[in-house]
Amino acid sequence: MLVTKAIRDITMRKEAEEHLAQTEARYRGLLEAAPDAMVVVNQDGRIVLLNIRAEEQFGYPRDELLGQQVTTIIPEGFAERLIADGLRSAAEALAQEIGTGIELHGRRKNGSDFPIEIMLSPLESPDGILVTAAIRDITTRKTAEQHLAQTEARYRGLLEAAPDAMVVVNQNGRIVLLNIRAEQQFGYSRDELLGQQVTTIVPEGFAERLIADGLRSAAEALAQQIGTGIELYGRRKNGSDFPIEIMLSPLESPDGILVTAAIRDITTRKQAEAHARELSRSNEELEQFAYIASHDLQEPLRMVTSYTQLLSKRYKGKLDADADEFIAYAVDGASRMQRLIQDLLAYSHVGTKGIDLLDISSEFALHQVLTNLQDTIEQSGAQVTHGPMPVVLADEMQLIQLFQNLVGNAIKYQTGKAALVHVSAVSSGGGRWVFSVRDNGLGIDPQYFDKIFGMFQRLHRRDEFAGTGIGLAICKKIVERHGGTISVESKLGEGSVFRFTLAASNGKS
């Protein structure tokens, strides 16, 4: 018996097998070292390899997954990408997804689902194309994205609910968010402004506060203005400028510091301020004119009054009746003019000649008034009483003038009966006192409550009650100079109550 042997040199095959084993070992080592779950799947959708991260992530031991369909751990979306159909090869099925992260849902052994991101990579093998899938659990990221979306939704809601135009700007000075008020205020649609430089709507002053230079950070550039109203000019789409006030507020974001700007159109306020300045200037000029005119008229009027009174004394009864009547008219007119000038002078003095406000006893001031009015009180039979009176912050001479005008009016405006006047004061809290001067006089029709505090406002004829119609205007000006208010309550035939407020001494009530 002879034996024939065919002897083949398999050195090269052994080397190839050894190289393949080494390659597989290295590949397994790479899989195990990967930070993500790694799963290798064949074209039939079966798992042929996985690493320990995949075991941990899906809750299966390795032996339970090897050979199983990948749908065991990724029910939808993954296997469909591995299977060739009549129109495409396996490679073509993979081509649309290779190199891109695919967001799907994984399923653990306990049946719970969780969001995952997969990166696919093809691998040539003797058994055909295998697909390596790097699988990352993105639960934390999805939760963060959801939280961010909710936060952004709330923030957008706050912006839209704001009463002012709201514009959010990044450090490059570009608009990244705005509300409907901003659209209305500047005349642009939202799409026209998003991504544009803020200088489109605020040409000067705003963008400069957002940009860091070589000497300071963006935060430092903002710090000088944060929390303070900045007055600048805005520009509408039609090119017209208007005054605005901006409040800046920094906002941390993943893209760096954003700045929220609340922008208010202050056109009306600026017009009111200009009107107030003009009115103040006009009032100052009017007061100056009244003071100069009344002061300069005093001397010639005093001469006219003296000579008309001299004519009355020397020639009354010596001329005819018409002459006596004419002289009487001249004396009366000169006297009334003198009282009017004196009242005008007193009115102009309230604002220009007042002294600093000091602690003053209102009871002492009232007693001074009662002394001044003693003859009037006795002749009219009036009774003037008062309750406890506080120490207030006031100009003493003006406080006396205030009481004298109010008490004097209460005594004067009567119809034959004796005046009953009561002065009182009550604390209103907050460091203020409310004074009341109550009388039983004629009363005032409510339609005239505001009118009586104006200049030259009279409700009665001169032959009924003397006066120039300036007294209550002086009272109002004195009270307002002291930071208070004055008002009246009254009914015709039932008397009146004049109330005014003054600050308590040293801010005490």
C-alpha positions as CSV (number, residue, x, y, z in Angstrom):
1,M,0.0,0.0,0.0
2,L,1.4,3.3,-1.0
3,V,0.3,6.6,0.5
4,T,0.3,9.7,-1.5
5,K,0.6,12.9,0.3
6,A,-0.1,16.4,-1.0
7,I,1.9,18.8,1.0
8,R,0.9,22.5,0.9
9,D,2.9,25.3,2.5
10,I,0.3,27.2,4.7
11,T,2.6,29.7,6.1
12,M,0.8,32.6,4.4
13,R,-2.6,31.4,5.6
14,K,-1.5,31.0,9.1
15,E,0.0,34.4,9.0
16,A,-3.3,35.7,7.6
17,E,-5.3,34.0,10.3
18,E,-3.0,35.3,13.0
19,H,-3.3,38.8,11.6
20,L,-7.1,38.5,11.5
21,A,-7.1,37.3,15.1
22,Q,-4.9,40.2,16.1
23,T,-7.2,42.6,14.1
24,E,-10.3,41.2,15.8
25,A,-8.6,41.5,19.2
26,R,-7.7,45.1,18.5
27,Y,-11.2,45.8,17.2
28,R,-12.7,44.2,20.3
29,G,-10.3,46.3,22.4
30,L,-11.5,49.5,20.6
31,L,-15.1,48.5,21.2
32,E,-14.5,48.0,24.9
33,A,-12.6,51.2,25.3
34,A,-15.3,53.3,23.6
35,P,-17.1,55.7,25.9
36,D,-20.5,54.9,24.2
37,A,-22.4,51.7,23.8
38,M,-21.1,49.9,20.7
39,V,-23.2,47.3,18.8
40,V,-22.1,45.5,15.6
41,V,-25.0,44.3,13.4
42,N,-25.0,42.2,10.2
43,Q,-27.2,42.7,7.2
44,D,-29.9,40.5,8.6
45,G,-30.3,42.9,11.5
46,R,-28.7,40.5,14.0
47,I,-26.3,41.6,16.7
48,V,-22.9,39.9,16.3
49,L,-20.8,42.0,18.7
50,L,-21.3,44.5,21.6
51,N,-19.3,46.0,24.3
52,I,-19.8,46.3,28.1
53,R,-21.3,49.8,27.8
54,A,-24.1,48.3,25.7
55,E,-24.7,45.7,28.3
56,E,-25.0,48.4,31.0
57,Q,-27.1,50.7,28.9
58,F,-29.7,48.2,27.8
59,G,-29.6,46.0,30.9
60,Y,-28.8,42.7,29.1
61,P,-25.8,40.4,29.6
62,R,-23.8,39.9,26.4
63,D,-25.0,36.3,25.8
64,E,-28.7,37.3,25.8
65,L,-28.1,39.8,23.0
66,L,-25.6,38.0,20.7
67,G,-27.5,36.6,17.7
68,Q,-30.7,38.5,18.6
69,Q,-32.4,41.0,16.2
70,V,-31.3,44.6,16.9
71,T,-35.1,45.4,17.2
72,T,-34.8,43.8,20.7
73,I,-33.0,46.9,21.9
74,I,-34.0,49.5,19.2
75,P,-37.5,48.7,18.2
76,E,-37.9,51.2,15.3
77,G,-35.7,53.0,12.8
78,F,-32.4,51.2,13.1
79,A,-33.0,47.8,11.4
80,E,-34.8,49.5,8.6
81,R,-31.5,51.3,7.7
82,L,-29.6,48.0,7.3
83,I,-31.9,45.9,5.0
84,A,-31.6,46.1,1.3
85,D,-34.8,46.0,-0.8
86,G,-35.4,45.5,-4.4
87,L,-34.4,49.0,-5.3
88,R,-31.2,49.4,-3.3
89,S,-28.3,47.5,-1.9
90,A,-27.3,47.3,1.8
91,A,-24.6,49.8,1.2
92,E,-27.1,52.2,-0.4
93,A,-29.5,51.6,2.5
94,L,-26.7,52.8,4.8
95,A,-25.4,55.6,2.7
96,Q,-28.0,58.2,3.7
97,E,-27.2,57.9,7.3
98,I,-23.5,57.1,7.6
99,G,-21.7,59.9,9.4
100,T,-24.8,61.6,10.8
101,G,-26.3,61.3,14.2
102,I,-29.7,59.5,14.2
103,E,-32.1,60.2,17.1
104,L,-34.2,57.1,18.0
105,H,-35.5,55.4,21.1
106,G,-33.8,52.5,22.8
107,R,-35.5,49.9,24.9
108,R,-34.0,48.3,28.1
109,K,-34.6,44.8,29.2
110,N,-37.1,46.0,31.8
111,G,-39.2,47.5,28.9
112,S,-38.5,51.2,29.6
113,D,-37.7,53.4,26.6
114,F,-35.1,56.2,26.5
115,P,-33.8,58.6,23.9
116,I,-30.6,57.6,22.0
117,E,-28.4,59.0,19.3
118,I,-26.7,56.6,16.9
119,M,-23.7,57.0,14.6
120,L,-23.5,54.3,12.0
121,S,-20.2,53.1,10.4
122,P,-19.9,50.3,7.7
123,L,-17.3,47.5,8.1
124,E,-16.3,45.1,5.3
125,S,-16.0,41.5,6.5
126,P,-15.9,38.0,4.9
127,D,-19.6,37.7,5.8
128,G,-20.5,40.9,4.0
129,I,-21.0,44.4,5.3
130,L,-21.4,44.7,9.0
131,V,-22.5,48.0,10.6
132,T,-21.0,49.4,13.8
133,A,-23.4,51.5,15.8
134,A,-22.1,53.9,18.4
135,I,-25.1,54.5,20.7
136,R,-25.3,57.3,23.2
137,D,-28.0,57.8,25.9
138,I,-29.2,61.4,25.4
139,T,-31.8,61.4,28.2
140,T,-29.9,64.2,30.0
141,R,-29.5,66.3,26.9
142,K,-33.2,65.9,25.9
143,T,-34.3,66.9,29.4
144,A,-32.0,69.9,29.2
145,E,-33.4,70.8,25.8
146,Q,-36.9,70.4,27.0
147,H,-36.2,72.6,30.0
148,L,-34.5,75.2,27.8
149,A,-37.5,75.1,25.4
150,Q,-39.9,75.7,28.4
151,T,-37.6,78.5,29.7
152,E,-37.5,80.1,26.3
153,A,-41.3,79.8,25.9
154,R,-41.7,81.5,29.3
155,Y,-39.2,84.1,28.5
156,R,-40.9,84.8,25.2
157,G,-44.2,85.0,27.0
158,L,-42.7,87.5,29.4
159,L,-41.4,89.6,26.5
160,E,-44.7,89.6,24.8
161,A,-46.6,90.6,28.0
162,A,-44.2,93.5,28.7
163,P,-45.8,97.0,28.4
164,D,-42.6,98.3,26.7
165,A,-40.8,97.4,23.5
166,M,-38.4,94.5,24.4
167,V,-35.3,93.8,22.3
168,V,-32.6,91.2,23.1
169,V,-29.2,91.9,21.6
170,N,-26.0,89.7,21.6
171,Q,-22.5,90.9,22.2
172,N,-22.0,91.7,18.5
173,G,-24.8,94.1,18.7
174,R,-27.2,92.0,16.7
175,I,-30.9,91.6,17.5
176,V,-31.8,88.0,18.4
177,L,-35.3,88.5,19.9
178,L,-38.0,91.1,20.1
179,N,-41.6,91.5,21.1
180,I,-44.7,92.8,19.2
181,R,-44.4,96.2,21.0
182,A,-41.0,96.7,19.4
183,E,-42.5,95.9,16.0
184,Q,-45.2,98.5,16.6
185,Q,-42.9,101.1,18.1
186,F,-40.2,101.0,15.3
187,G,-42.5,100.1,12.4
188,Y,-40.6,96.9,11.3
189,S,-41.9,93.4,11.1
190,R,-40.1,90.9,13.3
191,D,-38.3,89.1,10.4
192,E,-36.9,92.5,9.2
193,L,-35.1,93.1,12.5
194,L,-33.9,89.6,13.6
195,G,-30.2,89.3,12.9
196,Q,-29.9,93.0,12.1
197,Q,-27.5,95.4,14.0
198,V,-29.3,97.2,16.8
199,T,-28.0,100.5,15.3
200,T,-30.8,100.0,12.8
201,I,-33.3,101.1,15.4
202,V,-31.0,102.9,18.0
203,P,-28.4,104.6,15.8
204,E,-26.2,106.0,18.6
205,G,-25.3,105.1,22.2
206,F,-26.8,101.6,22.6
207,A,-24.5,99.4,20.6
208,E,-21.4,101.2,22.1
209,R,-22.5,99.9,25.5
210,L,-22.5,96.3,24.4
211,I,-19.1,96.0,22.7
212,A,-16.0,95.2,24.7
213,D,-12.7,97.0,23.8
214,G,-9.1,96.1,24.6
215,L,-9.3,97.5,28.1
216,R,-12.6,96.0,29.4
217,S,-14.8,93.0,29.1
218,A,-18.3,92.9,27.8
219,A,-19.6,92.7,31.3
220,E,-17.6,95.8,32.3
221,A,-18.8,97.7,29.2
222,L,-22.4,97.1,30.4
223,A,-21.9,97.7,34.1
224,Q,-22.0,101.5,33.9
225,Q,-25.5,101.5,32.5
226,I,-27.2,98.4,33.9
227,G,-30.3,99.2,36.0
228,T,-30.3,102.9,35.0
229,G,-32.6,104.5,32.5
230,I,-30.6,105.8,29.5
231,E,-32.2,108.5,27.3
232,L,-31.3,108.1,23.6
233,Y,-33.1,108.4,20.3
234,G,-34.8,105.6,18.4
235,R,-35.3,105.5,14.6
236,R,-38.4,104.1,13.0
237,K,-38.5,102.3,9.6
238,N,-39.8,105.5,8.0
239,G,-36.6,107.3,9.1
240,S,-38.2,109.5,11.8
241,D,-36.4,109.8,15.2
242,F,-38.1,109.9,18.6
243,P,-36.9,110.1,22.2
244,I,-36.6,106.8,24.1
245,E,-35.6,105.6,27.5
246,I,-33.7,102.2,27.7
247,M,-33.3,99.9,30.7
248,L,-30.5,97.3,30.1
249,S,-30.4,94.0,31.8
250,P,-27.7,91.2,31.2
251,L,-28.8,87.6,30.5
252,E,-26.5,84.6,30.7
253,S,-26.9,82.2,27.7
254,P,-25.0,79.3,26.1
255,D,-23.9,81.8,23.4
256,G,-22.5,84.3,26.0
257,I,-24.0,87.4,27.6
258,L,-27.2,88.7,25.9
259,V,-28.6,92.0,26.8
260,T,-32.4,92.6,27.3
261,A,-33.4,96.2,26.6
262,A,-36.7,97.6,27.7
263,I,-37.4,100.5,25.4
264,R,-40.0,103.1,26.2
265,D,-41.2,105.9,23.9
266,I,-40.9,109.1,26.0
267,T,-42.2,111.5,23.4
268,T,-45.2,112.5,25.5
269,R,-43.0,112.9,28.6
270,K,-40.5,115.0,26.8
271,Q,-43.3,117.2,25.4
272,A,-44.8,117.5,28.9
273,E,-41.3,118.4,30.3
274,A,-40.8,121.1,27.7
275,H,-44.3,122.4,28.4
276,A,-43.6,122.5,32.1
277,R,-40.3,124.3,31.6
278,E,-42.1,126.9,29.4
279,L,-44.9,127.2,31.9
280,S,-42.4,127.6,34.7
281,R,-40.5,130.3,32.8
282,S,-43.8,132.0,31.9
283,N,-44.9,131.9,35.6
284,E,-41.6,133.3,36.7
285,E,-41.9,136.1,34.2
286,L,-45.4,136.7,35.3
287,E,-44.5,136.8,39.0
288,Q,-41.6,139.1,38.2
289,F,-43.9,141.4,36.2
290,A,-46.5,141.4,39.0
291,Y,-43.9,142.2,41.6
292,I,-42.3,145.0,39.6
293,A,-45.6,146.4,38.4
294,S,-47.2,146.4,41.8
295,H,-44.0,147.7,43.5
296,D,-43.6,150.5,40.9
297,L,-47.2,151.5,41.0
298,Q,-47.2,151.8,44.8
299,E,-45.7,155.3,44.9
300,P,-47.8,157.1,42.3
301,L,-51.0,155.4,43.5
302,R,-50.2,156.5,47.1
303,M,-50.0,160.1,45.8
304,V,-53.3,159.8,43.9
305,T,-55.0,158.3,47.0
306,S,-53.6,161.1,49.3
307,Y,-54.7,163.9,47.0
308,T,-58.2,162.4,46.4
309,Q,-58.7,162.0,50.1
310,L,-57.5,165.6,50.6
311,L,-60.0,166.8,48.0
312,S,-62.7,164.9,49.9
313,K,-61.9,166.4,53.2
314,R,-61.4,169.9,52.0
315,Y,-64.2,170.4,49.5
316,K,-66.9,167.9,50.5
317,G,-70.1,169.8,50.8
318,K,-68.6,173.0,49.3
319,L,-69.2,172.0,45.7
320,D,-72.3,170.6,44.1
321,A,-73.6,167.1,44.7
322,D,-72.0,165.8,41.4
323,A,-68.5,166.9,42.5
324,D,-68.9,165.2,45.9
325,E,-70.0,162.0,44.1
326,F,-67.1,162.2,41.6
327,I,-64.6,162.7,44.4
328,A,-66.1,159.8,46.4
329,Y,-65.7,157.6,43.2
330,A,-62.1,158.6,42.9
331,V,-61.3,157.9,46.6
332,D,-63.0,154.5,46.4
333,G,-61.3,153.6,43.1
334,A,-57.8,154.6,44.4
335,S,-58.3,152.7,47.7
336,R,-59.4,149.5,45.8
337,M,-56.5,149.8,43.4
338,Q,-54.2,150.1,46.4
339,R,-55.6,147.0,48.0
340,L,-55.3,145.1,44.7
341,I,-51.7,146.1,44.2
342,Q,-50.9,145.1,47.8
343,D,-52.6,141.7,47.2
344,L,-50.7,141.2,43.9
345,L,-47.5,142.0,45.8
346,A,-48.3,139.5,48.5
347,Y,-49.1,136.9,45.8
348,S,-45.7,137.4,44.0
349,H,-43.9,137.4,47.4
350,V,-45.1,133.8,48.2
351,G,-42.7,132.2,45.7
352,T,-39.9,134.8,45.6
353,K,-39.6,136.1,49.2
354,G,-40.3,132.9,51.2
355,I,-37.8,131.9,53.9
356,D,-36.6,128.4,54.7
357,L,-39.2,126.1,56.2
358,L,-38.6,125.7,60.0
359,D,-40.4,124.1,63.0
360,I,-43.2,126.5,63.7
361,S,-46.0,126.3,66.3
362,S,-49.3,126.5,64.3
363,E,-51.0,127.5,67.6
364,F,-48.7,130.5,67.9
365,A,-49.3,131.5,64.3
366,L,-53.1,131.3,64.8
367,H,-52.9,133.4,68.0
368,Q,-51.1,136.1,66.0
369,V,-53.9,136.0,63.5
370,L,-56.6,136.4,66.2
371,T,-54.7,139.4,67.6
372,N,-54.5,140.9,64.1
373,L,-58.3,140.3,63.6
374,Q,-59.3,141.4,67.1
375,D,-61.2,144.5,66.0
376,T,-63.0,142.6,63.2
377,I,-64.0,139.8,65.6
378,E,-65.3,142.2,68.2
379,Q,-67.3,144.4,65.8
380,S,-68.9,141.3,64.0
381,G,-69.5,139.4,67.2
382,A,-67.7,136.4,65.7
383,Q,-66.5,133.4,67.8
384,V,-63.2,131.8,66.8
385,T,-62.2,128.5,68.6
386,H,-59.5,125.9,68.0
387,G,-58.5,122.5,69.1
388,P,-54.9,121.3,69.9
389,M,-52.5,122.6,67.3
390,P,-49.3,120.9,66.2
391,V,-45.7,122.1,65.4
392,V,-45.2,122.0,61.7
393,L,-42.5,122.6,59.1
394,A,-43.4,126.0,57.7
395,D,-42.6,129.6,56.8
396,E,-44.0,131.5,59.9
397,M,-45.1,134.6,58.1
398,Q,-46.8,132.7,55.3
399,L,-48.5,130.4,57.8
400,I,-49.9,133.5,59.5
401,Q,-51.0,134.9,56.2
402,L,-52.7,131.5,55.3
403,F,-54.7,131.4,58.6
404,Q,-55.5,135.1,58.4
405,N,-57.0,134.8,54.9
406,L,-59.1,131.7,55.8
407,V,-60.3,132.9,59.2
408,G,-60.9,136.4,57.8
409,N,-63.0,135.0,55.0
410,A,-65.0,132.8,57.4
411,I,-65.9,136.0,59.4
412,K,-66.6,138.1,56.4
413,Y,-68.9,135.9,54.3
414,Q,-72.0,136.0,56.6
415,T,-75.6,137.1,56.2
416,G,-76.3,139.1,59.4
417,K,-75.6,136.3,61.9
418,A,-72.5,136.0,64.1
419,A,-69.7,133.9,62.6
420,L,-68.8,130.6,64.3
421,V,-65.3,129.6,63.2
422,H,-63.4,126.5,64.4
423,V,-59.8,125.6,63.5
424,S,-58.6,122.1,64.0
425,A,-55.8,119.7,63.0
426,V,-55.5,115.9,62.8
427,S,-52.6,113.7,61.8
428,S,-53.0,111.9,58.5
429,G,-50.0,109.6,59.1
430,G,-46.9,109.7,56.9
431,G,-45.6,112.8,58.7
432,R,-48.4,115.1,57.6
433,W,-51.2,117.2,59.3
434,V,-54.6,118.0,57.9
435,F,-55.9,121.5,59.1
436,S,-59.5,122.4,58.9
437,V,-61.1,125.9,59.1
438,R,-64.9,125.4,59.5
439,D,-67.5,128.2,59.4
440,N,-71.3,128.6,59.4
441,G,-71.3,131.2,56.6
442,L,-73.0,131.5,53.2
443,G,-71.5,128.3,51.8
444,I,-70.3,127.8,48.2
445,D,-72.0,126.1,45.2
446,P,-69.9,122.9,44.4
447,Q,-69.5,124.1,40.8
448,Y,-67.2,126.9,42.0
449,F,-64.9,124.7,44.3
450,D,-62.0,124.8,41.8
451,K,-62.7,128.3,40.5
452,I,-62.4,130.1,43.9
453,F,-58.7,129.3,44.1
454,G,-57.9,131.1,40.9
455,M,-56.7,134.7,40.5
456,F,-59.3,137.5,40.7
457,Q,-62.2,135.0,41.2
458,R,-65.1,136.6,43.0
459,L,-68.5,135.0,43.7
460,H,-70.2,138.2,45.0
461,R,-70.5,141.8,43.9
462,R,-68.2,144.4,45.4
463,D,-71.1,146.3,47.0
464,E,-71.9,143.0,48.9
465,F,-68.4,142.1,50.1
466,A,-65.1,144.0,49.7
467,G,-62.0,142.2,48.3
468,T,-59.8,141.7,45.2
469,G,-60.4,138.0,44.6
470,I,-56.8,137.1,45.2
471,G,-56.9,135.9,48.9
472,L,-57.6,132.2,48.2
473,A,-55.2,132.1,45.3
474,I,-52.5,133.3,47.8
475,C,-53.6,130.5,50.2
476,K,-53.3,127.9,47.4
477,K,-49.8,129.2,46.5
478,I,-48.6,129.1,50.1
479,V,-49.9,125.6,50.7
480,E,-48.3,124.3,47.4
481,R,-45.0,126.0,48.3
482,H,-45.1,124.0,51.5
483,G,-45.7,120.8,49.5
484,G,-49.3,120.4,50.5
485,T,-52.8,120.6,49.0
486,I,-55.9,122.7,49.7
487,S,-59.5,122.0,49.1
488,V,-63.1,123.0,50.2
489,E,-66.3,121.2,51.2
490,S,-69.4,123.3,51.3
491,K,-73.2,123.5,50.8
492,L,-75.0,126.7,50.0
493,G,-76.4,128.2,53.3
494,E,-74.7,125.6,55.5
495,G,-71.2,126.9,55.8
496,S,-67.8,125.7,54.5
497,V,-64.8,123.7,55.5
498,F,-61.4,124.6,54.0
499,R,-58.8,121.8,54.5
500,F,-55.0,122.0,53.8
501,T,-52.1,119.8,54.6
502,L,-48.6,120.6,56.0
503,A,-45.6,118.5,56.9
504,A,-45.1,117.6,60.5
505,S,-42.1,118.9,62.4
506,N,-39.0,116.9,61.6
507,G,-41.1,114.5,59.6
508,K,-43.1,113.3,62.7
509,S,-46.8,112.8,62.5
